[in-house]
Amino acid sequence: MELDPGEMTKVSNRLKRAQGQLAAVIRMLDGGSSCEDVVTQLSAVSRALDRAGFAIIASGMRQCLTQPESSDEAPTLDVAKLEKLFLSLA
């Protein structure tokens, strides 16, 4: 199963923004910014990464539910695997 390219473009853009935010956090650390400012920006990076991960899982889940491996199969979803993926983001 391949993930939806349109959805993954959005995820890729989100990750690129997070990459820029992380670079800014590093510059802040190197520049001696306040602890509060650094932690605030680091929290934003963390949320962006979490949202990207959840978007990937949600897209995969939609495809698993709507696109079975072959045309004669009913859609299936490995709940244990999905739970493991969600928990890996916690």
C-alpha positions in Angstrom: 0.0 0.0 0.0 1.3 3.5 -0.9 0.2 6.5 1.0 -1.9 9.2 -0.8 0.5 11.5 -2.6 -1.7 14.6 -2.1 -1.8 13.9 1.7 1.9 13.2 1.8 2.7 16.5 0.1 1.0 18.3 3.0 2.9 16.2 5.5 6.1 16.9 3.7 5.5 20.6 3.9 4.7 20.3 7.6 7.9 18.5 8.2 9.9 21.1 6.2 8.4 23.8 8.4 9.3 21.8 11.5 12.8 21.5 10.1 13.0 25.2 9.8 11.7 25.6 13.4 14.2 23.2 14.7 17.0 25.1 13.0 15.7 28.3 14.6 15.8 26.5 18.1 19.4 25.6 17.5 20.2 29.2 16.6 18.4 30.4 19.7 20.5 28.0 21.8 23.7 29.1 20.2 22.7 32.8 20.5 21.9 32.5 24.2 18.1 33.0 24.0 16.1 32.6 27.2 15.1 29.2 28.4 11.4 30.1 28.1 11.7 31.1 24.5 13.7 28.0 23.5 11.3 25.6 25.3 8.3 27.4 23.6 9.8 26.9 20.2 10.9 23.4 20.9 7.3 22.6 21.9 6.1 23.9 18.6 8.5 21.7 16.7 7.4 18.7 18.8 3.7 19.4 18.0 4.5 19.8 14.3 6.2 16.4 14.2 3.4 14.8 16.1 0.8 16.1 13.8 2.8 14.9 10.8 3.0 11.5 12.3 -0.7 11.4 13.0 -1.5 12.6 9.5 0.6 9.7 8.1 -1.1 7.2 10.3 -4.6 8.6 9.5 -3.9 8.5 5.8 -2.7 4.9 6.0 -5.7 3.9 8.1 -8.1 5.4 5.5 -6.4 3.5 2.8 -6.4 0.2 4.8 -10.2 0.6 5.4 -11.0 1.5 1.8 -8.5 -0.3 -0.3 -8.0 -4.0 0.5 -5.0 -5.8 -0.9 -7.0 -7.4 -3.6 -10.4 -6.8 -5.2 -11.9 -9.9 -3.7 -10.9 -9.1 -0.1 -12.8 -7.1 2.4 -11.0 -4.1 3.9 -9.1 -5.1 7.0 -7.2 -3.2 9.7 -4.6 -4.6 12.0 -5.7 -2.8 15.2 -2.7 -3.9 17.2 -0.3 -2.5 14.6 -2.3 0.7 14.4 -2.3 1.0 18.2 1.5 0.5 18.2 2.0 3.2 15.7 -0.2 5.7 17.7 1.6 4.8 20.9 5.0 5.4 19.2 4.0 9.0 18.8 3.0 9.4 22.5 
